[in-house]
Amino acid sequence: MAKIITLGEIMLRLSPMGNNRFLQGDEFRIIPGGGEANVAVSLANYGHDAYFVSKLPQHEIGQIAVNALRRYGVHTKWIARGGDRVGLYYAETGTSMRPSKVIYDRAHSAIADATPDDFNFDAIMEDAQWFHWSGITPAISDRAAELTKRACEAAKRHGLTVSVDLNFRKKLWTSEKAISVMRPLMQYVDVCIGNEEDAQLCLGFKPDADVEGGKTDASGYHTIFKQMAQEFGFKYVASTLRESFSATHNGWKALIYDGTHFYESKRYDIEPIIDRVGGGDSFSAGLIHGLLTKDNQAEALEFAVAASALKHTINGDFNLVSIEEVEALMAGNANGRVQR
């Protein structure tokens, strides 16, 4: 298995119990998670040496986040300690026609105020095979954007494959700012992952697909994938295709392009959704594992889609499934019978 590096922010999610609204809550569950941290946990579950790079306060609240990663086998050697606070976000889990809702409280978190002096990126990337980041990290702060650039440069010096999940977050920055920061970073990227909104708001591309209307014809993405690969030299471009019928019922499939051929995965009907937070991250992790271990892009994509479909059935940010469980679903075992 491979040594894989991820860089980003791990936060604490505070959620009311069950499907309660914020205004009903008199207690909140603490759930650690965050884009690249979620990817690292999945990859550790698949047997890879997954390292998460970030900065967290030295106090006990910071240790909660560190311990959550260690619990699932993620290496925390390169997490710098310092700063004043752990980023928080509040998440209200929707159901039926009521959507889920997120409120951020992450300004001036430790990683947002970190500097390049906190990390030795050449040492971090040594002997690694893969580096993954997401558009959330440079959106956190200008300092975090500089860290992302430094990490990408070091990854390329050491010959790593670099993947990005574009992951546009409108509550963190504008499309104009995202495009100005993200487009220059694409020169370092080999594998680009993102849905139709991400491609438009982060890179300025727009597919011919009516996603809001529930129409996710993969052919609408062919032109945009070709344009993206041609402009930035990506080896692979991939996107999930989500049909959102309600907060608890989605259709789920994906598309990948290797510069020559397109491949569309099988479609999963996910109902009921238990927790869709981290669904995209579980897809990214599954795709990384698939591209490292499978024979072709089709098998890699099918692994990623099956893994992320399973994530929708699991509470919390982390996708706590094994390779065997993912491959069982890939093989058509979706009846949910008790395993004994």
ABEGO torsion letter per residue (X at the ends): XBBBBBBEBBBBBBBBBEABBAAABABBBBBBEEAAAAAAAAAAAAGBBBBBBBBBBABAAAAAAAAAAAAAGBBAAABBBEEABBBBBBBBBBBEABBBBBBBBABGBAAAABBAAABBAAAAABGBABBBBBAAAAAABAAAAAAAAAAAAAAAAAGBBBBBBAGBBAAABBAAAAAAAAAAAAAABABBBEBAAAAAAAAGBBBBBBAAAGBBBAAAAAAAAAAAAAAAGBABBBBBBBBBABAABBBBBBBBBAGABBBBBBBBBBOBBABABGAAAAAAAAAAAAAAABABAAAAAAAAAAAAAAAAABBEABBBBBAAAAAAAAAGBAAGBBBX
